[in-house]
Amino acid sequence: MSRIKLLQSSEIKIFDSPPVFNHEHRLQFFLINEFIEMKLRKFRTPYSKLGFILQLGYFKWVGRFFEIRNFHKQDIHYLIENMSLSLTFAEFQIYYTKQIAYYHREQILDLCRWKPFEEVIFRYQIKRLVERQLMPRKVLFEIQSFLYRTQMEAPAYDKYLKIINQTLLEVGKDISTSLEQQLNEEHRKILDGFLEKAHAHLNADLIQYRTINQSMRPKDIEKSLEQFKILKSKLELLKVPVKALRLSDAIIDYHAYWASIAKVDKIQHHSDRYLFLICFLIHQVRKRHDFFIDILLQNVKLAHNFTKRLQKESYFQNHKQRTAATQLLIETRISYHKQLQKVKIIIHSSIDDSQKVIAIQELLETEIALETEQLQKIAVLEKEMNNDPQSQYYLLWEKRSTWLSNRVGAILRNMVFSQHSDQGLLSAVEQYTLKNGRINAPAKDITWLDSQQQDLLYTLGENGKEKFRPRLYKMFLFTAVENGIKSGIINFQHSYRYRFLEEYLIDKNEWILNRDNLLKDAGLVHFTEFKTVIEGLKIHLEELYHDTNENMKAGKNEYFTFNRKRKPLITTPPVEKPDTEKVSAYFRPVRYISILSLLSEVEKAAPFLHFFGHQSKTDEKKRPNPETFFAAILALGCNIGIERMGRISKGVQLTNLKHTADWYLTEQALQDANDTIISVKNSLDLPQVHRKDPEQLHTASDGQKILIKKDSLNATYSTKYPGFSKASSINTAIDERFATYYSAVITAADREAGNVPDMHLGNPVIKSTIHSTDTHGGTEVIFGIMHFLEIFFAPRIKDLGTLDLYSFLPRKYYQDLGYDLLPDHYINEKLIEDNWEEMLRLVVSLKLGKTTAFQVLKRMNSYAKQNPLQKAFKEFGRIIRSSFILRYYDDLELRQSVEKQLSHIEMMNRFAKSVFFGNNQEFTVATKSEQEKGILCRRFIQNAIILWNYLYLSDLLTKVESEEQREDMIAIIRNGTAVAWQHINLLGEYDFKIITNEKLRFNLKKIFEWKYKY
C-alpha cells in the first residue's frame, strides 16, 4: 500500500501552526491570573516569561505544543506590550530555545493537569478506529478529538501520519495473513466462482448478486430467495474461515461496498480479492436475511390488518339484520308486556276467581306467533351474541393461510436462527421446515401458544372425532415468529438488524476488565457511582416540585390551570415568526446566483472537495475536476439523478459522473464536507445573533415524508402520514444558527425517537445543550439516554397533562404542603440501581461507536416484558421526564424557545423540498444507502446556501459606515432568518441563443406521406 496523505499541504501548514487568535481570544487565553503570576515570578528572563504564556495560551486552546518558529508574531507583540516586557521580537527568537520550551511544556502539563503524550495509548486508539474502517483522514480527526477529551498532549502532524499509515498496513497485513492461513483450495474456488462467467456473453456471477430486488410480490420473493439460498450455502461452506477471521461490521461493510461498485477485472487482479469477496458474501447474506425478515414481518402484519378489516366488514354487513332482530325482540317484549298487563287487570277485576281463571286461560291461548323469517333473525342474533369475537377472528385468520404461506413459508424455512432464541418456538419452526410446510400435527412443544390457541387447534369432525387444523396452526406459527422477532425471543445469525441484543454492546468481559478506562474514554466518569447520581436527581426533582407549585400558589403562572378531571393544562402565547421579507430584501441586488457558482464560491471560503477521497483509500491517479464533483452533488441532492444529469449537462461526461458518485461521494465524505461548511459558518460572528443564549445551543429535529416510486423495504404506510402510498421519513436536525447537522432516512412507520441520541453522538461541530422534537421524538428511554449525553431534552408533547408525574417522595408529602400539582407514581429506585452497570455499558457502547442508538433501541423497544434493561431505562427516564414536565409548566421562556426552534425546522423542511425538486420530490432509488446519500447531498446544498447567505450579509455589514445603520441591519437579521433561497437559481439556465438557420432534424414530407392502414 502506498503512503496515504491525510491532509493537503496547505492543511498541514495550518495543522502544525498555533491557533490564530483575535483580540477576544488573546484576552481569554493569555489571561494572567494570580496563580500564573506566581509561576512567572520564578522565571528570571523576559523571554522565558513570554514563551511560557505563549505556549500556555496555545495549549489551552488546542491541547498541543508548537515549534517556536511557528509562534505568531502578532501574539508576541501583544504579550510584550501587555506584560510590559523589555524585549524585542528578534531577541525572543534568539534566546527562547527548544530546551527552555520543553521545560515549560512539562510545567504547563502539570499546571493544566494533562497527561504527556503516550504513544502506546495513541497507537491502540488508532488501531480501534482503523478497524472501524474509517477513512484515514477521519481517523486523524477522531484521535485528535479523543486526545483532547481525555486530556492527553497531542503530537505534531508527522506523528499522526506515521502511526496511521503503519496501523493501516498492520491491520491490512494481519487480515491478509489470517485469510491466507484460513482459506484452502476449496474455499478459494468458491470465492473465485463469483468472478467467473457461465458463458462469454454473460456477466460474472458477482454482478447478479449486487442488487437485491425490493419487491414483495410472491414470484419476485421466490427469485430473491433462490439467490439467498445459493449465497447462504456458499457462506456455510466458508464458516470455518469466517469464524476464525472475526471480521468487524465496519471491515465487512467497507470491503463489500468496494466489491459492489468495482469492475470485475479490477477485483480479479487485486491482491486482497479474497477479502473483498468474502466480505461481499457475508454482507449480501446479512442484507438479504434482514430483507426476508422484513418481508415476513410486513406480510404477517398485512394479514392481521386484512383479517381485522374483514371482521369489521362482517360485523357491519350484519348490521341491518341485527337491528331488525333487535327491533323484533323489543316489539315482542312489548307485546308480552301488554299481555301481562291484561292478566293483571283480570286479576284485579270484580269477577269471581273461576271466571278469572277462564279469562286468563283464554288470554294465554291467544299465542303471539312469530313468522319463520322472524325466528331466523332472532336465531342469527342469538348466535352472534354467543360467538366469541376472538374465535370469529381466528376463523377468518385461518382463511388467509394460503395467501400468507405463499409469501413467507419458504422464507421461514430458510432463516438462520441464533442459539439465543426461544427453543420451544425454534423446535416448531424446525418441524415446519422438515415437513416443508405440510403440517399434519403440531410440534411436541406448543408452550409458545396460549391456552385458547391450543384449544382451537382441534375441531370436531363429521365423525365426531377431533380433527387437526393445520392452516390455523401455521398462521399461529407465523404470528408467533413475528411476535418473537419483535419481542427479542427470536434472534438471527447472519444479520445486521435482528441479532441478539447483547451482540450490539461492548463485550461483558471487556467491560469487567476495562470498565474505568471505557467510562473515561466515553466521558462518563461522573456517572460511575449510582448513589451520587441518584441523590443529585432527587434533590433537583424535589426542588422543581416546590418551585413549580409555589409559583402557582403565588399566581406567577397565569398560563397554567387544571381541567375538570384535575389534569394540568398549559398554554403558550404564540412566538413571533421570523420576518423573512426584510432579510430577503438584502439579497435583491444579487438577482439570481446559480447554484453552481454558489458551490464554487463556498469551496473557496470553506474548502470541502479534498474530503472526497477515492474509496480505495489511496490517491486516484486522475482525480475528477471540481465541476464533476459539483454535478454529482447536485444530481443527487436535487433529486435529478446521475443518469439524467449526465445527459442534460455540458462539460461533464456521464461515465465520469457515475464514477465520481460511486467512488468519491461516500456517506462519510459527505458528512465531513457538511461538517466543514458548518464549522466555517460557526466561526463567523453574524450567525451568533440567532442564538438566544451564548452559553446554550438549542437544537431541534423533525421528520419529513418522501414518497417512493420504486419497490422498497425502506418505505411503509404510516398513520402519521396518512395516504395510499408508501413513504420514507427523513429525520433532520438543525441548530439555532440554521445548520442542518444531521439526517437519517427511516421508514414512515419507524418512530423518530431512536434517531435523537444519534444526532449528538460523535458530532464534532454542534455541541447541543438543549434539544427539542415533536411528540413522536420523545419516549421515556430517550429522556434517560439524553441525560447521560448531558443534553436537556425538551420535546413539545401533545396532551402533556395526560402524562404521569413521578417522585421519590410520597404523594401525601406534597399534599400536606398544600400543593395542587402532585406526583402520580413513586420511582422504583431499586430497579434502576440493579441495572445501573448494564445501563452504563449500553451508553458507553453508544458513545464509543460500538453501535447506533437507532439500531439498539429498535431492537430493544419491544423488550419491556423480557428485558430488565429496557425497564430500568424507562424508569430512569421517568425521573428526567418528570423534571422536564415540571420545568416546562413553570417556564414560559422555555416553552416559547421550544416553539420557536420547532417552527424553524418546519421552515427548513420547506427549504429542503425546494432543493429536492427533481422527480416530483419522490425517491427514485430503493435502498436505504442510496437514499441516505441523496439526502446527505441535499443537506450539503442547504448548508452551502446558508453559509453563502451569512457570508453575503456579513460582507454587507462590513460596508455599512453608520453604526446606527449597522445595528438596524443586525436587528433585522436577528428577527429574521438566513434560510432564504429565492435568490438562488437551483433549476439551471435556459440558452435562447438558437441558430435559426439550422436544418430541421425531421423529414416532414415523408412523415406526412406515411399512412398507417387500420
Stockholm file with secondary structure:
# STOCKHOLM 1.0

chainA/1-1014         MSRIKLLQSSEIKIFDSPPVFNHEHRLQFFLINEFIEMKLRKFRTPYSKLGFILQLGYFKWVGRFFEIRNFHKQDIHYLIENMSLSLTFAEFQIYYTKQIAYYHREQILDLCRWKPFEEVIFRYQIKRLVERQLMPRKVLFEIQSFLYRTQMEAPAYDKYLKIINQTLLEVGKDISTSLEQQLNEEHRKILDGFLEKAHAHLNADLIQYRTINQSMRPKDIEKSLEQFKILKSKLELLKVPVKALRLSDAIIDYHAYWASIAKVDKIQHHSDRYLFLICFLIHQVRKRHDFFIDILLQNVKLAHNFTKRLQKESYFQNHKQRTAATQLLIETRISYHKQLQKVKIIIHSSIDDSQKVIAIQELLETEIALETEQLQKIAVLEKEMNNDPQSQYYLLWEKRSTWLSNRVGAILRNMVFSQHSDQGLLSAVEQYTLKNGRINAPAKDITWLDSQQQDLLYTLGENGKEKFRPRLYKMFLFTAVENGIKSGIINFQHSYRYRFLEEYLIDKNEWILNRDNLLKDAGLVHFTEFKTVIEGLKIHLEELYHDTNENMKAGKNEYFTFNRKRKPLITTPPVEKPDTEKVSAYFRPVRYISILSLLSEVEKAAPFLHFFGHQSKTDEKKRPNPETFFAAILALGCNIGIERMGRISKGVQLTNLKHTADWYLTEQALQDANDTIISVKNSLDLPQVHRKDPEQLHTASDGQKILIKKDSLNATYSTKYPGFSKASSINTAIDERFATYYSAVITAADREAGNVPDMHLGNPVIKSTIHSTDTHGGTEVIFGIMHFLEIFFAPRIKDLGTLDLYSFLPRKYYQDLGYDLLPDHYINEKLIEDNWEEMLRLVVSLKLGKTTAFQVLKRMNSYAKQNPLQKAFKEFGRIIRSSFILRYYDDLELRQSVEKQLSHIEMMNRFAKSVFFGNNQEFTVATKSEQEKGILCRRFIQNAIILWNYLYLSDLLTKVESEEQREDMIAIIRNGTAVAWQHINLLGEYDFKIITNEKLRFNLKKIFEWKYKY
#=GR chainA/1-1014 SS CCCCCCSCHHHHHHHTSCCCCCHHHHHHHTCCCHHHHHHHHTCCSHHHHHHHHHHHHHHHHHSBCCCGGGSCHHHHHHHHHHTTCCCCHHHHHHHSCHHHHHHHHHHHHHHHTCBCCCHHHHHHHHHHHHHTTCCHHHHHHHHHHHHHHTTBCBCCHHHHHHHHHHHHHHHHHHHHHHHHHHCCHHHHHHHHGGGCCSSTTSCCHHHHHSSCCCCCSHHHHHHHHHHHHHHHHHHHHTHHHHHHHCCCHHHHHHHHHHHHHSCHHHHHTCTTHHHHHHHHHHHHHHHHHHHHHHHHHHHHHHHHHHHHHHHHHHHHHTHHHHHHHHHHHHHHHHHHHHHHHHHHHHHTSSSCHHHHHHHHHHHHHSCCCCCHHHHHHHHHHHHHHHSCHHHHHHHHHHTTHHHHHHHHHHHHHTCCBCSSSCHHHHHHHHHHHHTTTCCSSCCSCCTTSCHHHHHHTEEECTTSSEEECHHHHHHHHHHHHHHHHHHTSSCBSSCSSSSCGGGGSCCHHHHHHHHHHHHHHTTCGGGSCHHHHHHHHHHHHHHHHHHHHHHHHTTCCTTEEECTTSCEEECCCCCCCCCHHHHHHTTGGGCCEEHHHHHHHHHHHSCCGGGCCCTTSSCCSSCCCHHHHHHHHHHHHTTCCHHHHHHHCSSCCHHHHHHHHHHTCCHHHHHHHHHHHHHHHHHSSGGGGGCSCTTCCEEEEEEEEEEBSSCCTTCBCCSSSCSSSCEEEEEEEEETTCCEEEEEEEETTSCGGGGTGGGTTTCSSCCCSEEECCGGGCCHHHHHHHHHTTCEECCCCTTGGGSCCEESSCHHHHHHTTCSSCCSEECCHHHHHHTHHHHHHHHHHHHTTSSCHHHHHHHHTTCTTTCHHHHHHHHHHHHHHHHHHHHHHHCHHHHHHHHHHHHHHHHHHHHHHHHSCGGGGCBCCCSHHHHHHHHHHHHHHHHHHHHHHHHHHHHHHHHCCCHHHHHHHHHHHHTSCSCCCTTEECSCCCCCCCCTTSCCSSCHHHHHHCCCCC
#=GC SS_cons          CCCCCCSCHHHHHHHTSCCCCCHHHHHHHTCCCHHHHHHHHTCCSHHHHHHHHHHHHHHHHHSBCCCGGGSCHHHHHHHHHHTTCCCCHHHHHHHSCHHHHHHHHHHHHHHHTCBCCCHHHHHHHHHHHHHTTCCHHHHHHHHHHHHHHTTBCBCCHHHHHHHHHHHHHHHHHHHHHHHHHHCCHHHHHHHHGGGCCSSTTSCCHHHHHSSCCCCCSHHHHHHHHHHHHHHHHHHHHTHHHHHHHCCCHHHHHHHHHHHHHSCHHHHHTCTTHHHHHHHHHHHHHHHHHHHHHHHHHHHHHHHHHHHHHHHHHHHHHTHHHHHHHHHHHHHHHHHHHHHHHHHHHHHTSSSCHHHHHHHHHHHHHSCCCCCHHHHHHHHHHHHHHHSCHHHHHHHHHHTTHHHHHHHHHHHHHTCCBCSSSCHHHHHHHHHHHHTTTCCSSCCSCCTTSCHHHHHHTEEECTTSSEEECHHHHHHHHHHHHHHHHHHTSSCBSSCSSSSCGGGGSCCHHHHHHHHHHHHHHTTCGGGSCHHHHHHHHHHHHHHHHHHHHHHHHTTCCTTEEECTTSCEEECCCCCCCCCHHHHHHTTGGGCCEEHHHHHHHHHHHSCCGGGCCCTTSSCCSSCCCHHHHHHHHHHHHTTCCHHHHHHHCSSCCHHHHHHHHHHTCCHHHHHHHHHHHHHHHHHSSGGGGGCSCTTCCEEEEEEEEEEBSSCCTTCBCCSSSCSSSCEEEEEEEEETTCCEEEEEEEETTSCGGGGTGGGTTTCSSCCCSEEECCGGGCCHHHHHHHHHTTCEECCCCTTGGGSCCEESSCHHHHHHTTCSSCCSEECCHHHHHHTHHHHHHHHHHHHTTSSCHHHHHHHHTTCTTTCHHHHHHHHHHHHHHHHHHHHHHHCHHHHHHHHHHHHHHHHHHHHHHHHSCGGGGCBCCCSHHHHHHHHHHHHHHHHHHHHHHHHHHHHHHHHCCCHHHHHHHHHHHHTSCSCCCTTEECSCCCCCCCCTTSCCSSCHHHHHHCCCCC
//
